[in-house]
């Protein structure tokens, strides 16, 4: 009964965990890395064709984004998720495939202009994204399901995104059972639309996130709405546009909920009819999913509005933009307005066009309402960059920059502690993942020193035996980013360290090979050692 940590270890994105239980091979999430990549990740320990089940905590790309690649490489198992996660993943993976193909076309055109013949291939295609959706099976919250003789599971609403869940797994091997809980991304409390995170009573082992493991959100819900109203008013007075980079799924709908409240309560009487543009086809489609899952996932306040016949994320003056022509017309209109567009970290999508038109305008405001990963364009702006590059062109940052951290969909340190402290008996071990190196390390130390948990923050490649409660392998992080660099950099020595880890994997995979092959492999390694003056006997 083996747990292997693959992705989002001392990093925020690329969540992926591997479990082997008897003859079953399982993944929990299969996410894509976004923003700056800090550490090398090991590959999934088995070929995709051998993976039987993939459990998905929620639809965000850093938890689902490599599912189409998994399918492309041979996966034909079952993907288990809540209905809303299934529906949102369908939208997000098709969008991700579209971006991959567009990027490939752009790079190939540039290469052709330089006379290069090498073709850049997308990570996966639209066909891969569409085909992998056939592998999904839907399961509701709060019921224990039996998958096979070795596996039972339950999804619990974790309040991070529509359909998001923590996952409880009861695993049996050789007549012994262990229970492991994967938190997924734990939601912030008092968020609109979604219920607060639900807790879990018991587990032998817990794998939990630490995105805000050493930070606190600074404003309750009422203050968030007032802050937003104040920013809108100030921007309208200057005659500029308020541009809000927002994730198309989740954060956009929260912003619409808040703006509906501002308009309903007439919080900006000077500008009661200010227009709002949602410029993201994916956000428009995702908003429809929110509306269709209202009574399954909404909190009490939003549900009460629905039962009164009120759409909590729609209002007068809302414009949903689909076509490129509609998108281009937004900035041609001189009327001050609110523009909500994806992506939330400003690295792709239509938001880059709106930044291009507004980032140098002193009368406009760029307001960030979500996490900005290290290395992303959004992070550079919030860190105070005086100049940024968009589509190869440099722009001065003259617009007002606003940040409302408390709108995060992630629990802060207090929320994380509340969730883990709710276990009636301390788990045997708590594995801390899905946090930048400093956040994961600080939160792990807090759990150990201040709250009495046996906590550990693994790096990618670490293996743990759930039956014996012992580590089979403990790895160290292999950094692939130089401190202070603006872009991902792999120098020659770092590449060598990465190759060292892969060599270890080759050796591990060699168990059971004929002695003749093993002897030849050993000789090759010893010959290499001699070339560098290292005696094989050392």
Beta strands, then each sheet from edge to edge (+ up, - down):
strand 1: 2-7
strand 2: 16-21
strand 3: 24-30
strand 4: 53-55
strand 5: 78-81
strand 6: 136-138
strand 7: 145-148
strand 8: 151-157
strand 9: 165-173
strand 10: 176-182
strand 11: 205-209
strand 12: 242-245
strand 13: 275-279
strand 14: 318-321
strand 15: 337-341
strand 16: 365-368
strand 17: 387-390
strand 18: 393-396
strand 19: 400-403
strand 20: 429-433
strand 21: 455-456
strand 22: 463-465
strand 23: 470-473
sheet 1: 6+ 5+ 4+ 3+ 2- 1+ 22- 23+
sheet 2: 7+ 8- 9+ 10- 11- 20- 21-
sheet 3: 14+ 13+ 15+ 12+ 16+ 19+
sheet 4: 17+ 18-
end
